[in-house]
Structures are given as structure tokens and as C-alpha cells.
Amino acid sequence: LALLDHPFTDNKYTSALISGMAVLGISQRCGWESALIYTPKIAAIINISRILVLYQAIKMRKERAADIQQKEHFSQKDAEEIVPAHFKFVQEIADRFITLV
């Protein structure tokens, strides 16, 4: 997720992820890959990024529930009911990682 946690500014190539995606677009014949070959590669990167965001949201929610359970002495079930839904954590991560500044 650290690769996603990078603010995009005017200089796109300060991001390892963007630079890596650019390299994926170069063909062996020293030209650019066609859209038919390049698009599935980008789609795979996007889908893996989404899965990582979901995984991080699940971890964050579990950690938040454990904190509430420990600090407030709630049962696990009650702590899980108090913690915001996974969607809230996904939204928080997406706002931070997947939007342009």
C-alpha cells in the first residue's frame, strides 16, 4: 500500500507506481505496446490495488474494534457494532490513496 500512498503532483515520475506502469507500456521492439496488450496489465494493477485497499480496511476495522474492546471494556460483539462499517474505512483510504491532489 505504500506505493499507493504517494501524492501525485505535476511531476508524475516521482511515483514508483506510475514509473513502473510507464515501463510496462514499452514493447520489446523499442516502441509502445498496443492498447490491447497494455490495458490488461493496467487493469490487473488497479484490481490488485483495490483488493489491497479492502484488505487494509478490514485490518483497520479489526484494530479499531480491538482498541474499543480493550479501552472501553466492551465485549467483542459490542465493539464490532460500535465501529464504523468497512465502507467508511474503504472511503477513507480511497480518499487518501486513489484521488489526485
C-alpha positions in Angstrom: 0.0 0.0 0.0 3.0 2.3 0.4 3.2 2.7 -3.4 -0.4 3.9 -3.4 0.2 6.4 -0.6 2.0 8.9 -2.8 0.7 12.3 -3.6 0.6 13.0 -7.3 1.9 16.4 -8.3 2.9 17.9 -11.6 5.9 15.6 -11.8 4.3 12.2 -12.4 7.6 10.3 -12.3 8.3 10.8 -8.6 5.9 7.9 -8.1 7.4 4.4 -8.4 4.0 3.1 -9.3 3.5 5.5 -12.2 7.0 5.0 -13.4 6.6 1.2 -13.3 3.3 1.4 -15.2 5.1 3.5 -17.8 7.8 0.9 -18.2 5.1 -1.8 -18.7 4.0 0.2 -21.8 7.3 -0.2 -23.6 7.5 -3.1 -26.1 10.5 -5.3 -26.8 10.7 -3.6 -30.2 11.5 -0.3 -28.6 8.1 1.2 -29.2 4.9 1.4 -27.2 2.7 -1.6 -26.5 -0.7 -1.6 -28.2 -3.8 -0.8 -26.1 -4.9 -4.4 -26.4 -1.7 -5.6 -24.7 -1.2 -2.8 -22.2 -4.8 -2.4 -20.9 -5.0 -5.8 -19.2 -1.7 -5.0 -17.3 -3.1 -1.8 -16.0 -6.4 -3.5 -15.2 -4.5 -6.1 -13.1 -2.6 -3.3 -11.2 -5.9 -1.5 -10.5 -7.7 -4.6 -9.3 -4.8 -5.6 -7.1 -4.8 -2.1 -5.6 -8.5 -2.4 -4.9 -8.0 -5.7 -3.1 -5.2 -4.2 -1.0 -7.4 -1.3 -0.1 -10.2 -3.7 1.0 -7.7 -5.8 3.0 -6.3 -2.7 4.7 -9.9 -1.6 5.6 -10.6 -5.0 7.2 -7.4 -4.7 9.2 -8.2 -1.2 10.3 -11.7 -2.1 11.4 -10.5 -5.1 13.4 -7.8 -2.9 15.1 -10.4 -0.2 15.9 -12.7 -2.8 17.4 -9.9 -4.3 19.5 -9.0 -0.8 20.8 -12.6 -0.1 21.8 -12.9 -3.5 23.4 -9.7 -3.0 25.4 -10.1 0.7 26.4 -13.8 0.7 27.0 -14.1 -2.9 28.3 -16.8 -3.8 25.8 -17.4 -7.3 24.6 -16.1 -8.2 21.1 -19.6 -8.2 19.7 -20.5 -4.8 21.1 -17.2 -3.3 20.0 -17.8 -4.6 16.4 -21.2 -3.0 16.4 -19.8 0.4 17.5 -17.0 0.5 15.0 -18.0 2.1 11.6 -18.7 -0.2 8.7 -16.0 -1.4 6.3 -17.3 1.1 3.7 -16.2 4.0 5.9 -12.7 2.7 6.1 -12.5 2.0 2.4 -13.8 5.5 1.7 -11.1 7.0 4.0 -8.4 5.0 2.3 -9.7 5.8 -1.2 -9.8 9.5 -0.5 -6.2 9.3 0.6 -4.7 6.9 -1.9 -6.8 6.9 -5.1 -7.5 10.5 -5.7 -5.4 13.2 -7.4 -4.3 16.1 -5.3 
